């Protein structure tokens, strides 16, 4: 049933992936490969930035990457003649205290800006901040950027100066449009999940919605879309990115916990997943709120803390696949790029000599896979559960009907009338008749119980249930009619009088006619079934006392 939808989704996914690869490669080349390279130095917050920039012994220009161990890290960008004059410093967003910017001319003149972290603007390049440089002229020899309390290596490793804000070309605009299309794709599962949850209130639908929403928010805050739409400050997007990452991991863990079929994941792994979700929220919230507690190692420790969570998730997928989970097949395919992203971020963020990377292109690929495969898995699971519930409901209704049906006559029994009485009364059934066969014991004694059973079946035929008449067998030879309409008593009497002829026609070998007595009463207020039945039953015995084969009504 999903074949055509799957083909359409896959085609859209492949097209989007192709465009992502094409445009992201162009954008990444501009952002991550600056032409102006930097030397670096370290210092304390109390040291003078200008003095350090003039002390050549403090600078390192080799292959060694900048370290965030110092309170202040300086980067120097040499301006060669003929190069476009830079106007902005751009770097990856992360928590820091302030940025000091110096433009140093060949004659030693220094122009300086200091920008607090809270005032840093976001760049159109996804995940970057920008800071306007002091005036840079043809006489400028170098630009120095000093970062106070940097909290992540990528802020230093990805820093560069440029003549304009990034993501301003046609290719970059097209890339943003592709990301906008991806964001639109992520909206569709939210709409589908809303429809799914209305029909089937399963928790995995809510957790998939939470996961999809967190991915959508990640795309917005980690790309230039947020800048184009809202232009928030860089540090605002920085802590939002951290918190949303925790939400993504947590909702992914809880989705796995609720999505994998019961019995198809090891109980220990299933119990660990909610703890993983809580840990992800706690870690990300603490890291966003207190980024400088153990600043030199905090980012690496924060990244390393997600290793057990990633391990539990991978083991859960492997175990569920080994046990034959259909849900895990969809989830494993959809999550594989995300798992690779997690491994890349984990390894490069923890190993000191590797350049940190967040693998954003692969993350966008993962978003596409999540949209296509996990949403299809949710839909397939939804259909399976709905089919199982419909089957169980039908079986329950069948058992309910069997429990409320007299096996011999096919009429409803006392349980049915007690359950339906209030509803039938609101539908206008206001008369109740109790019918009892006359001398039925003698029939059983003289002809046997098998003939007696045939007599009871014939009575059920004579009572003729219909839209305005409901017939019930309460037990033995006692029957009840519920009737509505002004001629309710007449309809009851016609059925009582039809009993002898119907029995004579359907049952052979009887020595005499079989008659019935009846008591009929109407509702006069809010009486329940028991009260009304007692009234009709008393009238029935009055009819029997008066000679049988007659009706007493009130």
C-alpha positions in Angstrom: 0.0 0.0 0.0 3.0 2.3 0.4 4.7 1.4 -2.9 3.7 4.5 -4.8 4.2 6.8 -1.8 7.6 5.2 -1.2 8.8 5.7 -4.8 7.7 9.4 -4.6 9.3 9.9 -1.3 12.6 8.3 -2.4 12.7 10.3 -5.6 12.1 13.6 -3.7 14.8 12.5 -1.2 17.4 11.7 -3.8 16.8 15.0 -5.6 17.1 16.9 -2.3 20.2 15.0 -1.4 21.8 15.8 -4.7 21.0 19.5 -4.4 22.3 19.5 -0.8 25.6 17.9 -1.9 26.0 20.3 -4.8 25.3 23.5 -2.9 26.8 22.5 0.4 30.1 21.7 -1.3 30.2 25.2 -2.8 29.2 26.9 0.5 31.6 24.8 2.6 34.4 25.6 0.3 33.9 29.3 0.9 33.4 29.1 4.6 35.9 26.6 5.7 38.9 27.3 3.4 39.8 31.0 3.9 42.5 32.3 1.9 44.0 34.4 4.8 45.7 32.0 7.3 46.2 32.8 11.0 49.0 32.5 13.5 48.0 32.2 17.2 49.1 33.2 20.7 47.7 32.7 24.2 47.5 35.1 27.1 45.7 35.9 30.3 42.8 38.3 30.5 44.8 40.9 32.3 47.4 41.1 29.6 47.3 43.9 27.0 46.2 42.7 23.6 48.2 45.3 21.7 51.4 44.4 23.5 51.0 40.7 22.8 50.3 41.3 19.1 53.6 43.1 18.8 55.6 40.4 20.6 56.7 37.9 17.9 58.0 35.4 20.5 54.4 34.8 21.6 53.1 33.8 18.2 53.0 30.3 16.8 52.6 29.9 13.0 53.2 26.3 12.6 50.9 23.4 12.0 49.8 23.1 15.6 46.2 24.0 16.1 45.2 26.8 18.5 44.4 25.6 22.1 41.6 26.9 24.3 43.6 26.2 27.5 44.5 29.9 28.0 42.0 32.5 29.2 42.6 34.5 26.0 43.6 33.2 22.6 44.7 35.6 19.8 44.6 34.8 16.1 46.6 36.9 13.6 45.7 37.2 10.0 48.4 38.7 7.7 47.0 41.0 5.0 49.0 40.6 1.8 49.1 43.3 -0.9 46.5 42.8 -3.6 44.1 40.8 -1.5 40.5 42.0 -1.0 40.4 43.9 2.2 38.6 42.0 4.9 35.6 43.7 6.7 34.4 40.9 9.0 35.7 38.2 11.3 33.7 35.1 11.0 33.9 31.9 13.1 31.8 29.0 14.5 29.4 29.9 17.3 30.3 28.8 20.8 30.2 30.4 24.2 32.8 33.0 24.9 33.1 36.2 26.9 34.2 38.8 24.3 36.1 39.4 21.1 38.8 42.1 20.7 39.6 43.1 17.1 42.7 45.0 16.0 43.7 46.4 12.7 47.5 47.1 12.7 49.0 49.2 9.9 52.6 48.9 8.6 53.6 52.1 10.5 52.3 50.5 13.8 49.0 52.4 14.0 46.4 50.3 15.8 42.6 50.5 15.5 40.7 48.4 18.0 37.1 47.2 18.6 35.9 45.2 21.6 32.6 43.3 21.1 30.9 41.5 24.1 29.7 38.0 23.3 26.1 39.1 23.8 26.4 41.7 21.0 27.9 39.4 18.4 25.7 39.1 15.3 24.9 35.9 13.5 26.3 35.2 10.1 24.4 34.0 7.1 26.9 31.1 7.0 25.2 28.4 9.0 26.5 28.2 12.6 28.9 31.2 12.3 29.0 34.5 14.0 30.3 37.7 12.5 32.1 40.7 13.9 32.8 44.0 12.1 36.5 44.7 12.0 38.1 48.1 12.7 38.8 50.1 9.5 41.1 48.0 7.3 43.0 49.9 4.6 45.6 49.3 2.1 48.2 50.2 4.8 46.9 47.5 7.1 49.5 44.8 7.7 47.5 42.4 9.9 44.3 41.8 11.7 44.3 40.4 15.2 41.3 38.8 16.9 41.5 38.0 20.6 38.9 35.6 22.0 38.2 35.8 25.8 37.3 32.5 27.4 36.6 30.5 24.2 34.8 27.3 25.0 35.2 25.2 21.8 38.1 24.5 19.6 36.0 25.1 16.4 35.7 28.8 17.3 39.5 29.0 16.9 40.0 26.4 14.1 37.3 27.9 11.9 38.0 31.6 12.4 38.8 33.7 9.3 38.4 37.2 8.0 36.5 38.1 4.9 35.5 41.1 2.8 31.8 40.4 3.3 29.4 38.2 5.3 29.4 34.6 4.0 26.5 33.0 2.1 25.9 36.0 -0.1 26.4 34.4 -3.5 23.8 32.8 -5.8 24.9 29.4 -4.9 24.6 30.1 -1.2 21.1 31.5 -1.7 20.1 28.3 -3.6 21.5 26.2 -0.7 19.3 28.1 1.7 16.4 27.4 -0.5 17.2 23.7 -0.5 17.4 23.9 3.3 14.0 25.6 3.4 12.7 22.8 1.3 14.1 20.3 3.8 12.5 22.2 6.6 9.2 22.0 4.6 9.7 18.2 4.3 10.0 18.0 8.1 6.7 19.8 8.5 4.8 17.0 6.7 5.5 14.3 9.3 4.1 16.6 11.9 0.9 16.9 9.9 0.8 13.1 9.3 1.4 12.4 13.0 -1.4 14.7 14.1 -3.8 12.6 11.9 -2.2 9.4 13.1 -2.6 10.3 16.8 -6.2 11.3 16.4 -6.9 7.8 15.1 -4.4 5.8 17.3 -3.2 7.4 20.5 0.2 5.7 20.6 3.1 7.4 22.4 5.6 6.7 19.6 3.6 9.1 17.4 4.1 11.9 19.9 7.8 11.1 20.3 8.3 11.1 16.5 6.7 14.5 16.4 9.0 15.7 19.1 12.0 14.3 17.2 10.9 15.8 13.9 10.3 19.2 15.5 13.7 19.2 17.2 15.3 18.3 13.8 13.4 21.2 12.2 14.6 23.6 14.9 18.2 22.4 14.5 18.1 23.1 10.8 16.7 26.6 11.5 19.3 27.5 14.2 22.3 25.9 12.6 21.8 27.4 9.1 21.4 30.9 7.7 17.6 30.4 7.7 17.2 31.8 11.2 19.3 34.8 10.3 17.2 35.5 7.2 14.0 35.1 9.1 14.6 36.4 12.6 18.3 37.6 12.8 18.9 36.5 16.4 22.1 37.2 18.2 24.9 34.6 17.8 25.1 33.6 21.5 21.3 33.1 21.6 21.6 30.7 18.7 24.6 29.1 20.4 22.8 28.0 23.5 19.7 27.2 21.6 21.7 24.8 19.4 23.0 23.0 22.5 19.6 22.7 24.1 17.9 21.6 20.9 20.6 19.0 20.4 19.7 17.5 23.8 16.1 17.5 22.8 16.9 15.7 19.6 18.8 13.0 21.3 16.2 12.6 24.0 13.3 12.4 21.7 15.2 10.0 19.5 15.8 7.7 22.5 12.2 7.9 23.6 10.9 7.3 20.1 13.0 4.1 20.0 11.8 3.1 23.4 8.1 3.4 22.3 8.5 2.5 18.6 10.2 -0.9 18.8 7.5 -3.6 19.2 7.1 -5.2 22.6 9.2 -8.2 23.2 11.6 -7.4 20.3 14.2 -5.5 22.3 16.1 -6.7 25.4 14.3 -5.4 28.5 17.5 -3.9 29.9 18.1 -1.8 26.8 14.5 -0.6 26.7 14.8 0.4 30.4 18.0 2.3 29.7 16.6 4.4 26.9 14.5 6.7 29.1 17.6 7.3 31.3 19.6 8.1 28.2 16.9 10.7 27.2 17.0 12.3 30.7 20.8 12.4 30.6 20.8 14.1 27.2 18.4 16.8 28.4 20.4 17.3 31.6 23.8 17.4 29.9 22.7 19.9 27.2 20.9 22.2 29.6 23.8 22.3 32.0 26.3 22.9 29.2 24.2 25.7 27.7 23.6 27.3 31.1 27.2 27.0 32.5 29.6 26.9 29.6 32.7 28.1 31.6 32.6 25.8 34.6 35.5 23.6 33.3 36.1 25.5 30.1 39.3 24.0 28.8 37.9 20.5 28.9 34.1 21.1 29.2 33.2 20.8 25.5 35.3 17.6 25.1 33.8 16.2 28.3 30.3 17.2 27.2 30.8 15.5 23.8 32.3 12.3 25.4 29.3 12.1 27.8 27.1 11.2 24.8 29.2 8.1 24.0 27.3 5.8 26.3 24.0 7.2 25.0 25.1 6.5 21.4 26.3 3.0 22.4 22.9 2.1 24.0 21.1 3.3 20.9 23.3 1.3 18.5 23.0 -1.8 20.7 19.2 -1.3 20.9 19.0 -1.2 17.1 21.2 -4.3 16.6 19.2 -6.2 19.2 15.9 -5.3 17.8 17.0 -6.2 14.3 18.3 -9.5 15.5 15.0 -10.2 17.1 13.1 -9.5 13.8 11.6 -6.1 14.5 10.0 -4.5 11.4 10.1 -1.1 13.1 13.8 -1.3 13.7 14.4 -1.9 9.9 12.9 1.5 9.0 14.6 3.2 12.0 18.0 1.7 11.3 18.0 2.9 7.7 16.6 6.4 8.6 19.0 6.9 11.5 22.3 5.5 10.0 23.5 9.0 8.8 22.6 10.5 12.2 24.6 7.8 13.9 27.6 8.5 11.6 27.2 12.2 12.4 27.3 11.4 16.1 30.4 9.2 15.7 32.2 11.9 13.7 31.3 14.6 16.2 32.3 12.3 19.1 35.7 11.3 17.7 36.8 14.8 16.4 35.5 16.5 19.5 37.4 14.2 21.9 40.6 13.4 20.2 42.9 16.5 20.7 44.9 16.3 17.5 41.9 16.0 15.2 40.2 19.1 13.8 36.7 19.3 15.2 33.8 18.9 12.8 30.0 18.9 13.1 29.4 17.1 9.8 26.5 19.4 8.9 26.1 18.2 5.3 25.8 14.6 6.6 23.4 15.9 9.3 21.2 17.3 6.5 21.4 14.0 4.7 20.3 12.3 7.9 17.3 14.7 8.1 16.2 13.6 4.7 16.6 9.9 5.6 14.7 10.4 8.8 11.8 12.1 7.0 11.6 9.4 4.4 12.2 6.1 6.2 11.2 6.8 9.8 8.0 8.4 8.7 7.2 5.4 6.5 8.0 3.2 9.5 5.6 5.1 11.6 2.9 4.8 9.0 3.6 1.1 8.6 3.5 0.6 12.4 0.3 2.6 12.6 -1.4 0.5 10.0 -0.3 -2.7 11.7 -1.4 -1.6 15.2 -4.7 -0.3 13.8 -5.3 -3.7 12.0 -4.5 -5.6 15.2 -6.8 -3.3 17.3 -9.6 -3.6 14.8 -9.3 -7.4 14.9 -9.2 -7.4 18.7 -12.2 -5.0 18.8 -14.2 -7.2 16.4 -13.3 -10.3 18.4 -14.3 -8.5 21.6 -17.6 -7.4 20.1 -18.3 -10.9 18.9 -17.6 -12.3 22.3 -19.8 -9.6 23.8 -22.6 -10.5 21.5 -22.2 -14.2 22.3 -22.3 -13.4 26.0 -25.5 -11.5 25.5 -27.2 -14.0 23.2 -29.3 -17.0 24.3 -27.6 -20.0 22.7 -30.9 -22.0 22.2 -33.3 -19.4 20.8 -30.9 -16.8 19.4 -32.7 -14.1 21.4 -30.8 -11.6 23.6 -30.6 -12.5 27.3 -31.0 -10.7 30.6 -27.4 -9.3 30.5 -28.2 -7.6 27.2 -31.5 -6.0 28.3 -29.9 -4.7 31.5 -27.0 -3.2 29.5 -29.2 -1.7 26.8 -32.2 -0.6 28.9 -31.2 3.0 29.5 -30.4 3.6 25.9 -33.6 2.0 24.6 -35.6 4.0 27.0 -34.2 7.2 25.5 -35.1 5.8 22.1 -38.8 5.6 23.1 -39.1 2.0 24.3 -41.6 2.6 27.2 -43.5 -0.6 27.5 -42.3 -3.9 29.0 -44.0 -7.3 28.7 -43.1 -10.5 30.7 -44.3 -13.7 29.0 -44.3 -17.1 30.5 -45.5 -20.4 28.9 -48.3 -22.2 30.7 -47.6 -25.7 32.1 -44.2 -25.8 30.4 -42.8 -28.3 32.9 -45.5 -30.8 31.8 -44.2 -30.6 28.3 -40.7 -31.5 29.4 -42.0 -34.3 31.6 -44.2 -35.8 28.9 -42.3 -35.2 25.7 -38.7 -34.8 26.8 -36.3 -31.8 27.0 -35.5 -32.0 23.3 -39.2 -31.3 22.5 -39.2 -28.6 25.2 -36.2 -26.9 23.4 -38.1 -27.0 20.1 -41.1 -25.3 21.8 -38.8 -22.5 23.1 -37.4 -22.0 19.6 -40.9 -21.7 18.2 -41.8 -19.1 20.9 -38.8 -17.1 19.8 -40.1 -17.2 16.2 -43.6 -16.1 17.4 -42.2 -13.1 19.3 -40.9 -11.6 16.0 -38.4 -8.9 17.1 -38.4 -5.8 14.9 -37.6 -2.0 14.9 -40.3 -1.3 17.6 -40.1 -4.7 19.4 -37.1 -6.2 21.2 -37.4 -9.8 22.4 -35.3 -11.4 25.2 -35.2 -14.8 26.9 -34.6 -14.4 30.6 -34.3 -18.1 31.3 -36.4 -21.3 31.3 -39.8 -20.5 29.7 -39.8 -16.8 30.6 -39.5 -14.1 27.9 -39.5 -10.3 27.9 -40.6 -7.8 25.2 -39.5 -4.2 25.1 -41.9 -2.1 22.9 -42.5 1.4 21.8 -45.3 3.2 20.1 -48.9 3.9 21.0 -50.0 0.4 20.1 -47.3 -1.3 22.2 -49.8 -3.3 24.2 -51.5 -4.5 21.0 -48.2 -5.6 19.5 -47.4 -7.5 22.6 -50.8 -9.2 22.6 -50.6 -10.2 19.0 -47.3 -11.9 19.7 -48.6 -13.7 22.7 -51.6 -15.0 20.8 -49.3 -16.1 17.9 -47.4 -18.5 20.3 -49.9 -21.5 20.2 -50.2 -21.6 16.4 -46.5 -21.1 15.8 -45.7 -24.0 18.2 -48.3 -26.2 16.7 -46.9 -25.5 13.2 -43.2 -26.0 14.2 -43.4 -28.7 16.8 -45.1 -32.1 16.1 -46.2 -34.7 18.7 -47.7 -32.3 21.3 -50.9 -33.7 22.8 -52.4 -30.2 23.5 -51.9 -26.6 22.5 -49.2 -24.6 24.3 -50.4 -21.2 25.6 -48.7 -18.3 27.3 -49.6 -15.7 30.0 -48.3 -12.1 29.9 -48.0 -9.0 32.1 -47.6 -5.6 30.5 -46.6 -2.3 32.1 -45.5 1.1 30.9 -42.8 3.5 32.2 -44.3 6.3 34.3 -41.1 8.0 35.3 -37.4 7.1 35.6 -37.8 3.6 36.7 -35.0 1.2 36.1 -35.3 -2.2 34.5 -35.5 -4.0 37.8 -38.5 -1.9 39.0 -40.3 -2.2 35.7 -39.7 -5.9 35.5 -41.1 -6.5 39.0 -44.2 -4.6 38.0 -44.7 -6.6 34.8 -43.9 -9.9 36.7 -46.6 -9.2 39.3 -49.1 -8.6 36.5 -48.0 -11.9 34.9 -48.8 -13.8 38.0 -52.1 -12.1 38.2 -52.8 -13.4 34.7 -51.8 -16.9 35.7 -54.0 -16.8 38.8 -56.9 -15.6 36.7 -56.7 -18.8 34.6 -53.7 -18.5 32.3 -53.6 -17.9 28.6 -54.4 -14.2 29.1 -52.8 -10.8 29.6 -52.8 -8.3 32.5 -51.8 -4.7 31.7 -51.3 -1.6 33.8 
